[in-house]
Amino acid sequence: MATTQSHDQLVNSMTGGLITEHPPFLATDNLRSDGRPTPDLRSELRTIPNLLNAWTCLSSIAMPVLVIALALSIDHWLSTLIAVFLMGFIQNRMFILHHEGAHRLLFSSRRVNDFIGITLFGWLSFGTGTHAYRRAHVNHHRDEFGPKEPDFLLYALYPISRASMRRKLRRDATGISGYRILRPRLTGLFKKRFWSNSVRFYLGQIVIFSLFAAAGNPVAYFYLWLLPFITTYQVVNRLRAIAEHGGMTRSKDRRQTTHHVQQGLLARIFLVPLAVGHHLAHHVDSGVPFRNLPKLTRLLEEAGFIAESNTWPNYRSLWRALAAKNNKSPIRQSL
């Protein structure tokens, strides 16, 4: 008779393929033994720059407007293809702002933060415009890889083979993964438990569709908004997500749960904008706004919490290691 594995057994069998053992971190004048800033520094780092964030939000909304406007005005298959490609990265940026709003770090006014970060960017990033993501994401930070981890299967079982990685990315690029994500919103309309969030999801997309209609091209919603989400964005989201936690494991030591990667210019522009690439610092103290994460990262590096042993030289080296099962391992190889 088959027995159900406990969560600890699942963690032991499905995670930890890329972890490295670290010596205990000794507290400093600025950092506690778990890496968190001491009260005075923490207060400084947690200051929210409202005006700068307002500019970031406005510019992030202007980006898709500009790209879509150019694609429609040029009206050529090549410009449309480039727009579909770029829009996936722009949608990734908008999701990151939704993530920042979910942490209530976008604006110091909770009402403004929730309207812009939760509702507006929640809709723009194909969410419900509600606090559903925030409630689930709390469990991700409270106990990475724990029993309530919403993305356990996304991060588990790494490293995988190159063939398996290619299959995953092929499903992402061809819309299969995107369809699987959006399908519950359709079926949710017929299930009482999910009806409310499904309606809110469609309400947001109807608003966006209406903007395309008002611009005189409602059909463009499908190929310049929906298509990038179910193709380019899915690839970008997977590559970013597995670079954050793929191959790591459940631990009170954040160095065991989250990767730290050195970021080149292109990575900062496209893959990890808005300092989201400082992900280990973010998990050390999830109350630090994105603009202050680089400073926290520098402090963690200077104190030795982040060291060469837990730093990847770039994203390519990490992705290769994540796809190195049964291959010659390129772990920590500088490319």
Secondary structure by P-SEA (a helix, b strand, c coil): cbbbbcaaaaaacccccbbbbbcbbbbcccccccccccaaaaaaaaccaaaaaaaaaaaaaaaaaaaaaaaaaaccaaaaaaaaaaaaaaaaaaaaaaaaaaaccccccaaaaaaccccaaaaaacccccaaaaaaaaaaaacccccccccccccccccccaaaaaaaaaaaaaaaaaaaaaaaaaaaaacccaaaaaaaaaaaaaaaaaaaaaaccccccccccccccccaaaaaaaaaaaaacccccccccccccbbbbbbccccccccccccccaaaaaaacccccccaaaaaaaaaaaacccccccccccaaaaaaaaacccccccccccc
